[in-house]
Amino acid sequence: MKLHVFSKSLFVALLAFFTATSVHAQSNPTPAGKTTRTEKKQKHEDRYAKELNLTEDQKARFKKIDDDYRAQAKEKRAEKRWKWPGSGRKK
């Protein structure tokens, strides 16, 4: 009887612990003081636009070129991942 009660309370305690830690992990995705990639990218774009005295049209073209380059680079990385030795090769 005591073992049954102990195992139930251990299960409930572990369940509560893992639930609390997962909720905490989801509620604070970035630590205070750290910037996200999106914020860094925006700072990067703003800094170059200011240094180069870009017009709004030039800023829009720069953003489009930068986004296109990122998409192409992402595709290339994905292709490269599939060409590694031993991954999906047929003998």
Backbone as CSV, one residue per row, in Angstrom:
resi,resn,N_x,N_y,N_z,CA_x,CA_y,CA_z,C_x,C_y,C_z
1,MET,0.814,-1.187,0.000,0.000,0.000,0.000,0.864,1.260,0.000
2,LYS,1.890,1.278,0.884,2.760,2.444,0.955,3.527,2.635,-0.354
3,LEU,3.923,1.528,-0.992,4.653,1.607,-2.250,3.764,2.196,-3.340
4,HIS,2.514,1.822,-3.350,1.562,2.335,-4.342,1.375,3.851,-4.171
5,VAL,1.237,4.317,-2.954,1.071,5.745,-2.675,2.351,6.497,-3.048
6,PHE,3.499,5.897,-2.707,4.781,6.514,-3.033,4.952,6.654,-4.541
7,SER,4.631,5.606,-5.297,4.811,5.666,-6.746,3.874,6.694,-7.373
8,LYS,2.658,6.812,-6.858,1.731,7.829,-7.371,2.245,9.233,-7.076
9,SER,2.706,9.451,-5.859,3.182,10.790,-5.517,4.476,11.123,-6.261
10,LEU,5.327,10.143,-6.517,6.536,10.371,-7.297,6.157,10.745,-8.727
11,PHE,5.191,10.037,-9.288,4.731,10.336,-10.635,4.165,11.756,-10.724
12,VAL,3.346,12.142,-9.770,2.750,13.476,-9.758,3.836,14.539,-9.593
13,ALA,4.812,14.286,-8.738,5.898,15.248,-8.524,6.719,15.428,-9.792
14,LEU,7.053,14.336,-10.454,7.822,14.428,-11.700,7.020,15.117,-12.799
15,LEU,5.748,14.801,-12.886,4.891,15.444,-13.868,4.825,16.950,-13.629
16,ALA,4.664,17.355,-12.387,4.615,18.780,-12.050,5.948,19.458,-12.363
17,PHE,7.045,18.791,-12.064,8.366,19.356,-12.320,8.584,19.595,-13.809
18,PHE,8.323,18.577,-14.639,8.549,18.715,-16.071,7.576,19.695,-16.713
19,THR,6.371,19.764,-16.220,5.413,20.746,-16.736,5.878,22.157,-16.408
20,ALA,6.326,22.364,-15.185,6.783,23.695,-14.778,8.010,24.129,-15.564
21,THR,8.949,23.215,-15.787,10.157,23.588,-16.524,9.853,23.860,-17.987
22,SER,8.935,23.108,-18.579,8.617,23.354,-19.987,7.858,24.662,-20.150
23,VAL,6.995,25.000,-19.221,6.276,26.276,-19.279,7.261,27.425,-19.118
24,HIS,8.194,27.292,-18.212,9.191,28.336,-18.010,10.054,28.509,-19.253
25,ALA,10.443,27.431,-19.889,11.286,27.504,-21.079,10.554,28.197,-22.225
26,GLN,9.263,27.990,-22.334,8.497,28.605,-23.409,8.183,30.063,-23.126
27,SER,8.112,30.451,-21.891,7.723,31.818,-21.565,8.870,32.805,-21.728
28,ASN,10.103,32.361,-21.750,11.250,33.251,-21.862,12.170,32.768,-22.991
29,PRO,11.806,32.999,-24.268,12.597,32.473,-25.372,13.968,33.113,-25.514
30,THR,14.103,34.408,-25.226,15.407,35.051,-25.306,15.721,35.716,-23.975
31,PRO,16.909,35.463,-23.466,17.294,36.080,-22.195,17.319,37.606,-22.310
32,ALA,17.127,38.262,-21.185,17.138,39.720,-21.165,18.488,40.240,-21.634
33,GLY,18.460,41.263,-22.461,19.702,41.854,-22.937,20.209,41.273,-24.238
34,LYS,19.651,40.160,-24.696,20.092,39.556,-25.952,19.123,39.929,-27.062
35,THR,19.664,40.134,-28.248,18.817,40.476,-29.385,18.582,39.238,-30.243
36,THR,17.450,39.232,-30.922,17.127,38.114,-31.797,17.763,38.332,-33.160
37,ARG,17.732,37.307,-34.001,18.299,37.428,-35.346,17.573,38.496,-36.155
38,THR,16.264,38.563,-35.989,15.488,39.548,-36.731,15.900,40.960,-36.339
39,GLU,16.101,41.177,-35.046,16.538,42.496,-34.581,17.932,42.831,-35.093
40,LYS,18.829,41.846,-35.099,20.180,42.071,-35.616,20.144,42.397,-37.108
41,LYS,19.301,41.674,-37.842,19.181,41.920,-39.283,18.656,43.329,-39.525
42,GLN,17.668,43.752,-38.749,17.101,45.094,-38.912,18.151,46.152,-38.610
43,LYS,18.947,45.957,-37.546,20.021,46.900,-37.225,21.028,46.972,-38.363
44,HIS,21.360,45.820,-38.930,22.300,45.728,-40.044,21.780,46.555,-41.222
45,GLU,20.518,46.359,-41.578,19.931,47.083,-42.704,19.871,48.581,-42.429
46,ASP,19.467,48.939,-41.228,19.372,50.362,-40.870,20.731,51.041,-40.881
47,ARG,21.750,50.350,-40.368,23.089,50.936,-40.313,23.622,51.215,-41.713
48,TYR,23.488,50.236,-42.617,23.976,50.444,-43.977,23.160,51.501,-44.710
49,ALA,21.876,51.545,-44.497,21.040,52.560,-45.138,21.462,53.957,-44.688
50,LYS,21.777,54.089,-43.417,22.196,55.394,-42.902,23.580,55.771,-43.420
51,GLU,24.521,54.832,-43.386,25.887,55.111,-43.843,25.926,55.464,-45.326
52,LEU,25.081,54.824,-46.108,25.089,55.043,-47.557,24.081,56.098,-48.012
53,ASN,23.346,56.683,-47.078,22.322,57.690,-47.396,21.360,57.178,-48.466
54,LEU,20.796,55.996,-48.232,19.903,55.385,-49.211,18.518,56.015,-49.169
55,THR,17.896,56.099,-50.341,16.513,56.555,-50.415,15.612,55.374,-50.045
56,GLU,14.318,55.639,-49.890,13.371,54.563,-49.560,13.337,53.514,-50.661
57,ASP,13.419,53.938,-51.918,13.428,52.991,-53.032,14.680,52.106,-52.981
58,GLN,15.813,52.720,-52.702,17.057,51.952,-52.610,17.028,50.994,-51.431
59,LYS,16.434,51.422,-50.320,16.308,50.534,-49.158,15.464,49.316,-49.508
60,ALA,14.376,49.533,-50.239,13.492,48.432,-50.631,14.231,47.468,-51.569
61,ARG,14.998,48.007,-52.523,15.755,47.134,-53.439,16.838,46.357,-52.677
62,PHE,17.514,47.027,-51.742,18.539,46.368,-50.934,17.928,45.215,-50.138
63,LYS,16.759,45.457,-49.552,16.088,44.423,-48.763,15.701,43.240,-49.643
64,LYS,15.199,43.510,-50.862,14.809,42.437,-51.769,16.034,41.617,-52.181
65,ILE,17.124,42.282,-52.522,18.353,41.576,-52.914,18.862,40.731,-51.753
66,ASP,18.856,41.297,-50.551,19.327,40.581,-49.365,18.455,39.362,-49.080
67,ASP,17.146,39.513,-49.177,16.227,38.391,-48.944,16.401,37.304,-49.997
68,ASP,16.578,37.712,-51.266,16.811,36.734,-52.336,18.102,35.958,-52.103
69,TYR,19.152,36.671,-51.689,20.429,36.012,-51.418,20.286,35.009,-50.279
70,ARG,19.575,35.397,-49.226,19.383,34.494,-48.088,18.612,33.235,-48.505
71,ALA,17.604,33.414,-49.348,16.820,32.267,-49.812,17.690,31.326,-50.652
72,GLN,18.511,31.889,-51.537,19.408,31.061,-52.358,20.421,30.334,-51.497
73,ALA,20.985,31.015,-50.522,21.967,30.396,-49.636,21.328,29.268,-48.835
74,LYS,20.093,29.467,-48.406,19.380,28.428,-47.660,19.157,27.204,-48.528
75,GLU,18.784,27.412,-49.799,18.599,26.292,-50.728,19.904,25.541,-50.943
76,LYS,20.993,26.270,-51.111,22.305,25.631,-51.330,22.709,24.797,-50.119
77,ARG,22.468,25.331,-48.927,22.799,24.558,-47.719,21.962,23.290,-47.645
78,ALA,20.695,23.382,-48.041,19.821,22.207,-48.015,20.300,21.168,-49.023
79,GLU,20.708,21.605,-50.214,21.224,20.676,-51.226,22.505,20.010,-50.742
80,LYS,23.376,20.789,-50.139,24.653,20.276,-49.657,24.451,19.226,-48.574
81,ARG,23.452,19.437,-47.729,23.170,18.489,-46.662,22.848,17.106,-47.212
82,TRP,22.167,17.046,-48.335,21.775,15.761,-48.900,22.903,15.080,-49.654
83,LYS,23.994,15.757,-49.942,25.091,15.174,-50.721,26.221,14.643,-49.852
84,TRP,26.053,14.594,-48.568,27.098,14.091,-47.695,27.273,12.591,-47.917
85,PRO,28.502,12.102,-47.816,28.732,10.673,-48.014,27.935,9.813,-47.023
86,GLY,27.347,8.771,-47.566,26.615,7.841,-46.724,25.174,8.215,-46.481
87,SER,24.728,9.359,-46.977,23.340,9.743,-46.732,22.519,9.506,-47.996
88,GLY,21.804,8.391,-48.009,20.907,8.121,-49.107,21.550,7.524,-50.348
89,ARG,22.786,7.109,-50.238,23.442,6.504,-51.395,22.912,5.106,-51.656
90,LYS,22.738,4.814,-52.916,22.329,3.449,-53.294,23.576,2.723,-53.774
91,LYS,23.674,1.464,-53.353,24.832,0.652,-53.777,24.447,-0.279,-54.857
